[in-house]
């Protein structure tokens, strides 16, 4: 079982705002990074650190964190945002090992 | 632009050792404060971190795989490799290599990924 918990599926109407969450004890100490994965493709980094976007990632993607929960928010979701989203952080044991959440399937209606 | 490319056999027999190599291009594997990781994904399932290596040779492995995993680096070839021993059907997955970066203690992420390679364990 994963030390990071995500809702399996979330849906959003086109143009609306959606929040995808990731819960885990390690998030009280470490930031999550977020990855978008479309079918048949490798994951792509969309958010890292407090709220940083790599070059080329639209500014409708943002990140936040509170307590043991990290969130990825898409403001004005587009059809091309339909994908699986994974959070990643270190493990709660302090061994700095990588842990992924189970993933959230985002459907844009 | 950094690029990563996985290579290796697509079919491995049960009980044998899975061996994959990741070739890094567009930059030196030794430059910067990066680490190099392997991540896998069974069909229809989520991502699983396998382990990582720094170019110093320091490694960390997923505890669930630690007894079977070895990650090594060859800086002269700009490559790093994965060996997973005693494989079973449960090890069938797409295997990705990725570059990781750590900023301080609180921030870590994978900024470049290979396209992935499917490894099937079957007799």
Interface residues (C-beta under 8 A of the other chain):
Chain A: X2 X29 X30 X31 X33 X35 X37 X42 X43 X44 X45 X48 X49 X54 X86 X88 X89 X90 X95 X96 X97 X98 X99 X100 X101 X102 X103
Chain B: X37 X39 X46 X47 X48 X49 X52 X60 X61 X62 X63 X96 X100 X103 X105 X106 X107 X108 X109 X110 X111 X113 X114 X115 X116
